[in-house]
Each structure stands twice: as C-alpha cells, then as structure tokens.
C-alpha cells in the first residue's frame, strides 16, 4: 500500500521524532547516526532520491542540495507536520501503521497469530505491534494532521 511513487525521506538528527511519525504514516523514512556530516546526508538523499528534512539552514547551501533538501522552520512536530502538508502535499493518513516505527521495515502479519490480522510484526527487528490506546492516540494525531489541524499542542 505504500506505493512506489510515495515520497521517501532522510531526516537529520534533530528530526528523529519526525522520522518516527513518518513511519507511522507509512512512509519510508530513515535517519543516520548522530554526528553524520551534512555532506554525507546530502549525498545519500540525492543517491536514494529521498527528501532530506533538516532544521539546519546551512544544509541548503551544500552543493547539490537545493532540489531535495527541505528545511523545516517550526518549533514542534505539529508545525513540521503542517509544513510538510503545505509544501510537499504530504498525506498523513497515507498507509498508517504499515512500517516498523523503530527500523522502517514494512510490517507483516504476525506469524504465530494469523487469526489476529491486527497484530503485526517486524521481520527485521522482531518488534510486535498490538493495537491499543497508544496506537489509537497516534492515529488520532495523524488524522488531525491529515485534516490540516497542525496547531494542536504537542502531546
Ligand atoms: Zn523493526
């Protein structure tokens, strides 16, 4: 469901939390180790066709950066969500809860619980995802962002 044409992302170290939200929405969103040089981030984003999301204005001045570097200027995840919706036309209710929040791998039905289609597992890091109040709260926030309500207080 994530679709070959869905945008993909590389988030700088200040936007680790946003990467997690992008994964929750179903997007391929990766990060690098803290301290990775800007030039390495820019090069990887270019090579892999990812938008590089950053809070660092200097990143925009890097050679070859202009086309795929997106600088987010707000101060909270809600504001970044709104910026991405406006500037990239990003749908926040894209393919919710289809990727591992930790390692970005597409989730699969849990092999030992085939009768519980709502329980998913990560084939890479083995994390198991159960639907519950935490998922529900995340879903509400994604839906609010989808609807354009990006001013809500950060939970
Ligand atoms: Zn995983």
Backbone and ligand atoms as CSV (ligand in chain L), in Angstrom:
chain,resi,resn,atom,element,x,y,z
A,1,UNK,N,N,0.821,-1.219,0.000
A,1,UNK,CA,C,0.000,0.000,0.000
A,1,UNK,C,C,0.852,1.265,0.000
A,2,UNK,N,N,2.155,1.100,0.265
A,2,UNK,CA,C,2.970,2.300,0.371
A,2,UNK,C,C,3.256,2.902,-1.002
A,3,UNK,N,N,3.184,2.121,-2.061
A,3,UNK,CA,C,3.253,2.687,-3.400
A,3,UNK,C,C,4.647,3.103,-3.802
A,4,UNK,N,N,5.048,2.774,-5.020
A,4,UNK,CA,C,6.399,3.075,-5.473
A,4,UNK,C,C,6.609,4.579,-5.633
A,5,UNK,N,N,5.533,5.328,-5.815
A,5,UNK,CA,C,5.682,6.761,-6.044
A,5,UNK,C,C,5.550,7.598,-4.776
A,6,UNK,N,N,5.364,6.954,-3.648
A,6,UNK,CA,C,5.280,7.721,-2.402
A,6,UNK,C,C,6.644,8.347,-2.122
A,7,UNK,N,N,6.662,9.574,-1.624
A,7,UNK,CA,C,7.950,10.193,-1.305
A,7,UNK,C,C,8.653,9.436,-0.190
A,8,UNK,N,N,9.978,9.468,-0.231
A,8,UNK,CA,C,10.779,8.856,0.834
A,8,UNK,C,C,11.642,9.941,1.466
A,9,UNK,N,N,12.121,9.671,2.674
A,9,UNK,CA,C,12.725,10.737,3.467
A,9,UNK,C,C,13.988,10.282,4.186
A,10,UNK,N,N,14.878,11.244,4.360
A,10,UNK,CA,C,16.030,11.097,5.250
A,10,UNK,C,C,15.954,12.275,6.207
A,11,UNK,N,N,15.888,11.981,7.499
A,11,UNK,CA,C,15.744,13.055,8.496
A,11,UNK,C,C,17.075,13.287,9.193
A,12,UNK,N,N,17.421,14.540,9.412
A,12,UNK,CA,C,18.661,14.808,10.141
A,12,UNK,C,C,18.444,14.523,11.626
A,13,UNK,N,N,19.523,14.611,12.410
A,13,UNK,CA,C,19.439,14.094,13.780
A,13,UNK,C,C,18.495,14.902,14.671
A,14,UNK,N,N,18.166,16.113,14.284
A,14,UNK,CA,C,17.212,16.899,15.078
A,14,UNK,C,C,15.773,16.478,14.813
A,15,UNK,N,N,15.586,15.648,13.806
A,15,UNK,CA,C,14.227,15.278,13.395
A,15,UNK,C,C,13.972,13.775,13.503
A,16,UNK,N,N,14.653,13.139,14.460
A,16,UNK,CA,C,14.428,11.709,14.686
A,16,UNK,C,C,12.960,11.414,15.007
A,17,UNK,N,N,12.378,12.285,15.828
A,17,UNK,CA,C,10.982,12.068,16.219
A,17,UNK,C,C,10.040,12.170,15.030
A,18,UNK,N,N,10.345,13.104,14.133
A,18,UNK,CA,C,9.517,13.260,12.937
A,18,UNK,C,C,9.644,12.026,12.037
A,19,UNK,N,N,10.842,11.449,11.965
A,19,UNK,CA,C,11.038,10.231,11.163
A,19,UNK,C,C,10.112,9.121,11.665
A,20,UNK,N,N,9.989,9.031,12.971
A,20,UNK,CA,C,9.118,8.013,13.566
A,20,UNK,C,C,7.653,8.246,13.155
A,21,UNK,N,N,7.254,9.511,13.149
A,21,UNK,CA,C,5.876,9.833,12.736
A,21,UNK,C,C,5.659,9.535,11.250
A,22,UNK,N,N,6.667,9.800,10.438
A,22,UNK,CA,C,6.546,9.480,9.012
A,22,UNK,C,C,6.393,7.974,8.815
A,23,UNK,N,N,7.138,7.197,9.616
A,23,UNK,CA,C,6.992,5.740,9.529
A,23,UNK,C,C,5.597,5.324,9.983
A,24,UNK,N,N,5.102,5.976,11.026
A,24,UNK,CA,C,3.744,5.667,11.494
A,24,UNK,C,C,2.728,5.923,10.386
A,25,UNK,N,N,2.973,6.950,9.579
A,25,UNK,CA,C,2.067,7.264,8.466
A,25,UNK,C,C,2.291,6.333,7.274
A,26,UNK,N,N,3.342,5.526,7.335
A,26,UNK,CA,C,3.577,4.532,6.283
A,26,UNK,C,C,4.673,4.898,5.292
A,27,UNK,N,N,5.380,5.993,5.552
A,27,UNK,CA,C,6.438,6.406,4.627
A,27,UNK,C,C,7.784,5.784,4.995
A,28,UNK,N,N,8.583,5.561,3.959
A,28,UNK,CA,C,9.955,5.109,4.117
A,28,UNK,C,C,10.767,6.309,4.603
A,29,UNK,N,N,11.136,6.295,5.875
A,29,UNK,CA,C,11.849,7.427,6.476
A,29,UNK,C,C,13.010,6.902,7.311
A,30,UNK,N,N,14.216,7.323,6.952
A,30,UNK,CA,C,15.406,6.836,7.638
A,30,UNK,C,C,16.152,7.986,8.295
A,31,UNK,N,N,17.055,7.623,9.199
A,31,UNK,CA,C,17.936,8.598,9.835
A,31,UNK,C,C,19.351,8.035,9.766
A,32,UNK,N,N,20.315,8.919,10.010
A,32,UNK,CA,C,21.700,8.477,10.127
A,32,UNK,C,C,22.116,8.616,11.582
A,33,UNK,N,N,23.251,8.033,11.901
A,33,UNK,CA,C,23.799,8.179,13.242
A,33,UNK,C,C,24.020,9.656,13.558
A,34,UNK,N,N,23.794,10.053,14.822
A,34,UNK,CA,C,24.123,11.434,15.209
A,34,UNK,C,C,25.573,11.736,14.881
A,35,UNK,N,N,25.809,12.941,14.390
A,35,UNK,CA,C,27.172,13.333,14.054
A,35,UNK,C,C,27.570,13.046,12.616
A,36,UNK,N,N,26.685,12.415,11.856
A,36,UNK,CA,C,26.987,12.183,10.443
A,36,UNK,C,C,27.148,13.528,9.740
A,37,UNK,N,N,28.245,13.711,8.989
A,37,UNK,CA,C,28.465,15.011,8.333
A,37,UNK,C,C,27.336,15.359,7.355
A,38,UNK,N,N,27.056,16.660,7.265
A,38,UNK,CA,C,26.000,17.135,6.364
A,38,UNK,C,C,26.212,16.642,4.941
A,39,UNK,N,N,27.468,16.652,4.486
A,39,UNK,CA,C,27.740,16.264,3.096
A,39,UNK,C,C,27.327,14.816,2.846
A,40,UNK,N,N,27.485,13.967,3.858
A,40,UNK,CA,C,27.096,12.560,3.723
A,40,UNK,C,C,25.569,12.449,3.619
A,41,UNK,N,N,24.870,13.250,4.430
A,41,UNK,CA,C,23.400,13.248,4.383
A,41,UNK,C,C,22.903,13.706,3.012
A,42,UNK,N,N,23.466,14.806,2.538
A,42,UNK,CA,C,23.044,15.349,1.239
A,42,UNK,C,C,23.302,14.333,0.133
A,43,UNK,N,N,24.481,13.703,0.189
A,43,UNK,CA,C,24.837,12.738,-0.857
A,43,UNK,C,C,23.900,11.530,-0.820
A,44,UNK,N,N,23.584,11.038,0.387
A,44,UNK,CA,C,22.709,9.872,0.476
A,44,UNK,C,C,21.311,10.212,-0.040
A,45,UNK,N,N,20.794,11.369,0.357
A,45,UNK,CA,C,19.458,11.771,-0.081
A,45,UNK,C,C,19.403,11.855,-1.606
A,46,UNK,N,N,20.448,12.429,-2.200
A,46,UNK,CA,C,20.490,12.538,-3.655
A,46,UNK,C,C,20.562,11.171,-4.320
A,47,UNK,N,N,21.403,10.317,-3.776
A,47,UNK,CA,C,21.617,8.989,-4.354
A,47,UNK,C,C,20.340,8.157,-4.281
A,48,UNK,N,N,19.619,8.258,-3.165
A,48,UNK,CA,C,18.456,7.399,-2.946
A,48,UNK,C,C,17.141,8.088,-3.315
A,49,UNK,N,N,17.224,9.317,-3.814
A,49,UNK,CA,C,16.016,10.026,-4.217
A,49,UNK,C,C,15.107,10.376,-3.044
A,50,UNK,N,N,15.696,10.641,-1.889
A,50,UNK,CA,C,14.916,10.987,-0.701
A,50,UNK,C,C,14.887,12.499,-0.502
A,51,UNK,N,N,13.794,12.992,0.058
A,51,UNK,CA,C,13.809,14.345,0.592
A,51,UNK,C,C,14.660,14.329,1.853
A,52,UNK,N,N,15.571,15.289,1.960
A,52,UNK,CA,C,16.340,15.437,3.189
A,52,UNK,C,C,15.652,16.497,4.038
A,53,UNK,N,N,15.114,16.081,5.165
A,53,UNK,CA,C,14.441,17.008,6.069
A,53,UNK,C,C,15.436,17.464,7.124
A,54,UNK,N,N,15.519,18.758,7.309
A,54,UNK,CA,C,16.518,19.299,8.225
A,54,UNK,C,C,15.976,20.536,8.920
A,55,UNK,N,N,16.589,20.881,10.053
A,55,UNK,CA,C,16.296,22.151,10.693
A,55,UNK,C,C,17.489,23.086,10.535
A,56,UNK,N,N,18.461,22.667,9.759
A,56,UNK,CA,C,19.724,23.383,9.652
A,56,UNK,C,C,19.785,24.136,8.326
A,57,UNK,N,N,19.704,25.445,8.404
A,57,UNK,CA,C,19.676,26.252,7.189
A,57,UNK,C,C,20.941,26.059,6.346
A,58,UNK,N,N,22.047,25.798,7.019
A,58,UNK,CA,C,23.319,25.641,6.308
A,58,UNK,C,C,23.263,24.472,5.323
A,59,UNK,N,N,22.400,23.512,5.615
A,59,UNK,CA,C,22.275,22.347,4.735
A,59,UNK,C,C,21.831,22.775,3.333
A,60,UNK,N,N,21.053,23.844,3.263
A,60,UNK,CA,C,20.549,24.313,1.968
A,60,UNK,C,C,21.661,24.840,1.082
A,61,UNK,N,N,22.765,25.271,1.714
A,61,UNK,CA,C,23.859,25.853,0.940
A,61,UNK,C,C,24.823,24.799,0.400
A,62,UNK,N,N,24.631,23.578,0.806
A,62,UNK,CA,C,25.508,22.496,0.326
A,62,UNK,C,C,25.368,22.312,-1.176
A,63,UNK,N,N,26.461,21.974,-1.797
A,63,UNK,CA,C,26.437,21.744,-3.239
A,63,UNK,C,C,25.481,20.592,-3.573
A,64,UNK,N,N,24.621,20.810,-4.534
A,64,UNK,CA,C,23.695,19.763,-4.963
A,64,UNK,C,C,22.504,19.581,-4.053
A,65,UNK,N,N,22.331,20.513,-3.092
A,65,UNK,CA,C,21.308,20.303,-2.078
A,65,UNK,C,C,19.948,20.876,-2.457
A,66,UNK,N,N,19.907,21.830,-3.369
A,66,UNK,CA,C,18.707,22.659,-3.491
A,66,UNK,C,C,17.446,21.879,-3.830
A,67,UNK,N,N,17.578,20.841,-4.639
A,67,UNK,CA,C,16.367,20.201,-5.134
A,67,UNK,C,C,15.657,19.333,-4.117
A,68,UNK,N,N,16.396,18.722,-3.223
A,68,UNK,CA,C,15.748,17.745,-2.365
A,68,UNK,C,C,15.880,18.028,-0.873
A,69,UNK,N,N,16.498,19.154,-0.515
A,69,UNK,CA,C,16.581,19.487,0.905
A,69,UNK,C,C,15.376,20.338,1.294
A,70,UNK,N,N,14.689,19.918,2.345
A,70,UNK,CA,C,13.534,20.663,2.840
A,70,UNK,C,C,13.858,21.129,4.250
A,71,UNK,N,N,13.979,22.449,4.430
A,71,UNK,CA,C,14.237,22.967,5.761
A,71,UNK,C,C,12.924,23.277,6.465
A,72,UNK,N,N,12.749,22.718,7.644
A,72,UNK,CA,C,11.527,22.951,8.410
A,72,UNK,C,C,11.828,24.003,9.465
A,73,UNK,N,N,10.985,25.025,9.519
A,73,UNK,CA,C,11.320,26.168,10.367
A,73,UNK,C,C,10.560,26.195,11.680
A,74,UNK,N,N,9.520,25.406,11.812
A,74,UNK,CA,C,8.718,25.443,13.042
A,74,UNK,C,C,9.463,24.903,14.244
A,75,UNK,N,N,8.775,24.916,15.396
A,75,UNK,CA,C,9.430,24.506,16.643
A,75,UNK,C,C,8.808,23.247,17.247
A,76,UNK,N,N,7.864,22.628,16.559
A,76,UNK,CA,C,7.234,21.442,17.141
A,76,UNK,C,C,6.849,20.469,16.038
A,77,UNK,N,N,6.631,19.228,16.436
A,77,UNK,CA,C,6.245,18.209,15.461
A,77,UNK,C,C,4.956,18.593,14.754
A,78,UNK,N,N,4.021,19.171,15.488
A,78,UNK,CA,C,2.756,19.577,14.855
A,78,UNK,C,C,2.998,20.615,13.747
A,79,UNK,N,N,3.896,21.553,14.010
A,79,UNK,CA,C,4.171,22.581,12.997
A,79,UNK,C,C,4.905,21.985,11.802
A,80,UNK,N,N,5.835,21.057,12.071
A,80,UNK,CA,C,6.531,20.403,10.945
A,80,UNK,C,C,5.526,19.610,10.106
A,81,UNK,N,N,4.608,18.953,10.778
A,81,UNK,CA,C,3.583,18.180,10.054
A,81,UNK,C,C,2.803,19.093,9.115
A,82,UNK,N,N,2.455,20.283,9.609
A,82,UNK,CA,C,1.718,21.237,8.791
A,82,UNK,C,C,2.552,21.754,7.632
A,83,UNK,N,N,3.838,22.028,7.902
A,83,UNK,CA,C,4.720,22.495,6.829
A,83,UNK,C,C,4.831,21.461,5.716
A,84,UNK,N,N,4.955,20.201,6.109
A,84,UNK,CA,C,5.122,19.148,5.093
A,84,UNK,C,C,3.841,18.956,4.300
A,85,UNK,N,N,2.730,19.158,4.967
A,85,UNK,CA,C,1.448,19.039,4.270
A,85,UNK,C,C,1.308,20.154,3.230
A,86,UNK,N,N,1.665,21.371,3.638
A,86,UNK,CA,C,1.527,22.512,2.729
A,86,UNK,C,C,2.553,22.472,1.603
A,87,UNK,N,N,3.805,22.216,1.963
A,87,UNK,CA,C,4.888,22.367,0.972
A,87,UNK,C,C,5.049,21.157,0.072
A,88,UNK,N,N,4.812,19.958,0.611
A,88,UNK,CA,C,5.015,18.732,-0.179
A,88,UNK,C,C,3.696,18.059,-0.536
A,89,UNK,N,N,2.586,18.601,-0.031
A,89,UNK,CA,C,1.300,17.956,-0.262
A,89,UNK,C,C,1.222,16.584,0.409
A,90,UNK,N,N,1.931,16.457,1.523
A,90,UNK,CA,C,2.036,15.141,2.163
A,90,UNK,C,C,0.712,14.712,2.803
A,91,UNK,N,N,0.300,13.496,2.486
A,91,UNK,CA,C,-0.896,12.915,3.119
A,91,UNK,C,C,-0.459,12.184,4.386
A,92,UNK,N,N,-0.965,12.625,5.519
A,92,UNK,CA,C,-0.549,11.993,6.780
A,92,UNK,C,C,-1.315,10.709,7.052
A,93,UNK,N,N,-2.454,10.545,6.441
A,93,UNK,CA,C,-3.182,9.279,6.577
A,93,UNK,C,C,-2.926,8.485,5.303
A,94,UNK,N,N,-1.692,8.082,5.143
A,94,UNK,CA,C,-1.217,7.515,3.894
A,94,UNK,C,C,-1.375,5.991,3.909
A,95,UNK,N,N,-0.623,5.331,4.741
A,95,UNK,CA,C,-0.704,3.871,4.898
A,95,UNK,C,C,-0.380,3.586,6.366
A,96,UNK,N,N,-1.244,4.075,7.261
A,96,UNK,CA,C,-0.882,4.107,8.675
A,96,UNK,C,C,-0.561,2.727,9.252
A,97,UNK,N,N,0.496,2.703,10.055
A,97,UNK,CA,C,0.902,1.515,10.823
A,97,UNK,C,C,1.233,0.328,9.926
A,98,UNK,N,N,1.933,0.605,8.831
A,98,UNK,CA,C,2.396,-0.466,7.952
A,98,UNK,C,C,3.918,-0.596,7.980
A,99,UNK,N,N,4.588,0.265,8.750
A,99,UNK,CA,C,6.049,0.173,8.857
A,99,UNK,C,C,6.479,0.129,10.308
A,100,UNK,N,N,7.610,-0.514,10.532
A,100,UNK,CA,C,8.170,-0.562,11.883
A,100,UNK,C,C,8.611,0.850,12.292
A,101,UNK,N,N,8.143,1.288,13.463
A,101,UNK,CA,C,8.487,2.630,13.933
A,101,UNK,C,C,9.970,2.733,14.271
A,102,UNK,N,N,10.577,1.598,14.579
A,102,UNK,CA,C,11.968,1.608,15.029
A,102,UNK,C,C,12.931,1.504,13.856
A,103,UNK,N,N,12.685,0.532,12.964
A,103,UNK,CA,C,13.710,0.259,11.942
A,103,UNK,C,C,13.216,0.475,10.509
A,104,UNK,N,N,11.955,0.913,10.319
A,104,UNK,CA,C,11.485,1.346,8.989
A,104,UNK,C,C,11.102,0.185,8.060
A,105,UNK,N,N,11.171,-1.052,8.527
A,105,UNK,CA,C,10.844,-2.202,7.678
A,105,UNK,C,C,9.320,-2.327,7.541
A,106,UNK,N,N,8.812,-2.644,6.328
A,106,UNK,CA,C,7.372,-2.891,6.207
A,106,UNK,C,C,6.945,-4.046,7.122
A,107,UNK,N,N,5.834,-3.855,7.815
A,107,UNK,CA,C,5.363,-4.855,8.776
A,107,UNK,C,C,4.634,-5.986,8.083
A,108,UNK,N,N,4.630,-7.133,8.745
A,108,UNK,CA,C,3.928,-8.310,8.242
A,108,UNK,C,C,2.965,-8.798,9.311
A,109,UNK,N,N,2.004,-9.570,8.857
A,109,UNK,CA,C,1.113,-10.206,9.805
A,109,UNK,C,C,1.958,-11.071,10.742
A,110,UNK,N,N,1.603,-11.096,12.015
A,110,UNK,CA,C,2.434,-11.841,12.952
A,110,UNK,C,C,2.294,-13.340,12.693
A,111,UNK,N,N,3.415,-14.030,12.470
A,111,UNK,CA,C,3.342,-15.426,12.009
A,111,UNK,C,C,2.668,-16.377,12.990
A,112,UNK,N,N,2.812,-16.114,14.293
A,112,UNK,CA,C,2.217,-17.063,15.236
A,112,UNK,C,C,0.793,-16.671,15.629
A,113,UNK,N,N,0.298,-15.559,15.079
A,113,UNK,CA,C,-1.065,-15.126,15.403
A,113,UNK,C,C,-1.834,-14.812,14.115
A,114,UNK,N,N,-1.902,-15.769,13.173
A,114,UNK,CA,C,-2.519,-15.458,11.866
A,114,UNK,C,C,-3.999,-15.097,11.983
A,115,UNK,N,N,-4.628,-15.514,13.059
A,115,UNK,CA,C,-6.058,-15.197,13.215
A,115,UNK,C,C,-6.284,-13.783,13.728
A,116,UNK,N,N,-5.185,-13.141,14.159
A,116,UNK,CA,C,-5.304,-11.753,14.649
A,116,UNK,C,C,-4.639,-10.829,13.641
A,117,UNK,N,N,-5.386,-10.485,12.590
A,117,UNK,CA,C,-4.802,-9.694,11.490
A,117,UNK,C,C,-4.324,-8.329,11.966
A,118,UNK,N,N,-4.849,-7.854,13.090
A,118,UNK,CA,C,-4.469,-6.519,13.565
A,118,UNK,C,C,-3.126,-6.536,14.312
A,119,UNK,N,N,-2.626,-7.720,14.611
A,119,UNK,CA,C,-1.317,-7.802,15.255
A,119,UNK,C,C,-0.268,-7.976,14.165
A,120,UNK,N,N,0.700,-7.066,14.152
A,120,UNK,CA,C,1.725,-7.119,13.112
A,120,UNK,C,C,3.101,-7.266,13.756
A,121,UNK,N,N,4.036,-7.714,12.963
A,121,UNK,CA,C,5.387,-7.888,13.473
A,121,UNK,C,C,6.398,-7.391,12.468
A,122,UNK,N,N,7.569,-7.007,12.983
A,122,UNK,CA,C,8.648,-6.556,12.112
A,122,UNK,C,C,9.574,-7.733,11.814
A,123,UNK,N,N,9.747,-8.068,10.522
A,123,UNK,CA,C,10.612,-9.193,10.184
A,123,UNK,C,C,12.097,-8.903,10.425
A,124,UNK,N,N,12.462,-7.639,10.603
A,124,UNK,CA,C,13.865,-7.290,10.809
A,124,UNK,C,C,14.235,-7.242,12.291
A,125,UNK,N,N,13.528,-6.415,13.075
A,125,UNK,CA,C,13.915,-6.260,14.485
A,125,UNK,C,C,13.013,-7.050,15.419
A,126,UNK,N,N,12.000,-7.728,14.865
A,126,UNK,CA,C,11.130,-8.644,15.628
A,126,UNK,C,C,10.176,-7.937,16.586
A,127,UNK,N,N,10.084,-6.636,16.498
A,127,UNK,CA,C,9.118,-5.937,17.352
A,127,UNK,C,C,7.706,-6.347,16.931
A,128,UNK,N,N,6.852,-6.563,17.937
A,128,UNK,CA,C,5.464,-6.924,17.688
A,128,UNK,C,C,4.583,-5.725,18.012
A,129,UNK,N,N,3.639,-5.436,17.132
A,129,UNK,CA,C,2.739,-4.284,17.316
A,129,UNK,C,C,1.323,-4.753,17.598
A,130,UNK,N,N,0.855,-4.433,18.790
A,130,UNK,CA,C,-0.524,-4.731,19.173
A,130,UNK,C,C,-1.340,-3.450,19.087
A,131,UNK,N,N,-2.529,-3.541,18.563
A,131,UNK,CA,C,-3.374,-2.335,18.593
A,131,UNK,C,C,-3.735,-2.019,20.035
A,132,UNK,N,N,-3.805,-0.769,20.381
A,132,UNK,CA,C,-4.124,-0.393,21.750
A,132,UNK,C,C,-4.272,1.102,21.846
A,133,UNK,N,N,-4.284,1.592,23.077
A,133,UNK,CA,C,-4.559,3.016,23.270
A,133,UNK,C,C,-3.448,3.882,22.674
A,134,UNK,N,N,-2.210,3.372,22.708
A,134,UNK,CA,C,-1.113,4.167,22.149
A,134,UNK,C,C,-1.300,4.330,20.632
A,135,UNK,N,N,-1.626,3.220,19.964
A,135,UNK,CA,C,-1.878,3.268,18.521
A,135,UNK,C,C,-3.041,4.204,18.220
A,136,UNK,N,N,-4.067,4.118,19.055
A,136,UNK,CA,C,-5.257,4.952,18.836
A,136,UNK,C,C,-4.899,6.436,18.940
A,137,UNK,N,N,-4.090,6.762,19.935
A,137,UNK,CA,C,-3.693,8.171,20.090
A,137,UNK,C,C,-2.861,8.633,18.900
A,138,UNK,N,N,-1.964,7.764,18.446
A,138,UNK,CA,C,-1.158,8.139,17.272
A,138,UNK,C,C,-2.056,8.312,16.045
A,139,UNK,N,N,-3.032,7.423,15.890
A,139,UNK,CA,C,-3.944,7.505,14.748
A,139,UNK,C,C,-4.718,8.814,14.773
A,140,UNK,N,N,-5.152,9.225,15.970
A,140,UNK,CA,C,-5.901,10.483,16.071
A,140,UNK,C,C,-5.044,11.665,15.630
A,141,UNK,N,N,-3.785,11.624,16.015
A,141,UNK,CA,C,-2.904,12.733,15.649
A,141,UNK,C,C,-2.641,12.746,14.138
A,142,UNK,N,N,-2.414,11.572,13.560
A,142,UNK,CA,C,-2.208,11.514,12.103
A,142,UNK,C,C,-3.441,12.019,11.355
A,143,UNK,N,N,-4.612,11.638,11.836
A,143,UNK,CA,C,-5.853,12.079,11.177
A,143,UNK,C,C,-6.037,13.587,11.308
A,144,UNK,N,N,-5.669,14.120,12.465
A,144,UNK,CA,C,-5.772,15.574,12.656
A,144,UNK,C,C,-4.828,16.287,11.688
A,145,UNK,N,N,-3.621,15.769,11.533
A,145,UNK,CA,C,-2.673,16.382,10.587
A,145,UNK,C,C,-3.202,16.270,9.167
A,146,UNK,N,N,-3.768,15.119,8.855
A,146,UNK,CA,C,-4.344,14.932,7.515
A,146,UNK,C,C,-5.427,15.980,7.254
A,147,UNK,N,N,-6.203,16.267,8.280
A,147,UNK,CA,C,-7.302,17.221,8.143
A,147,UNK,C,C,-6.826,18.665,8.181
A,148,UNK,N,N,-5.524,18.857,8.402
A,148,UNK,CA,C,-4.986,20.217,8.401
A,148,UNK,C,C,-4.947,20.864,9.755
A,149,UNK,N,N,-5.213,20.079,10.792
A,149,UNK,CA,C,-5.182,20.630,12.154
A,149,UNK,C,C,-3.803,20.379,12.732
A,150,UNK,N,N,-2.883,21.282,12.407
A,150,UNK,CA,C,-1.497,21.057,12.813
A,150,UNK,C,C,-1.065,22.041,13.894
A,151,UNK,N,N,-2.000,22.687,14.513
A,151,UNK,CA,C,-1.650,23.670,15.548
A,151,UNK,C,C,-1.855,23.107,16.939
A,152,UNK,N,N,-2.336,21.866,17.020
A,152,UNK,CA,C,-2.629,21.292,18.323
A,152,UNK,C,C,-1.381,21.247,19.186
A,153,UNK,N,N,-1.579,21.331,20.470
A,153,UNK,CA,C,-0.440,21.272,21.398
A,153,UNK,C,C,0.259,19.926,21.239
A,154,UNK,N,N,1.571,19.956,21.349
A,154,UNK,CA,C,2.347,18.725,21.217
A,154,UNK,C,C,2.105,17.849,22.440
A,155,UNK,N,N,1.749,16.606,22.174
A,155,UNK,CA,C,1.447,15.686,23.280
A,155,UNK,C,C,2.743,15.254,23.939
L,1,ZN,ZN,ZN,11.685,-3.230,13.065
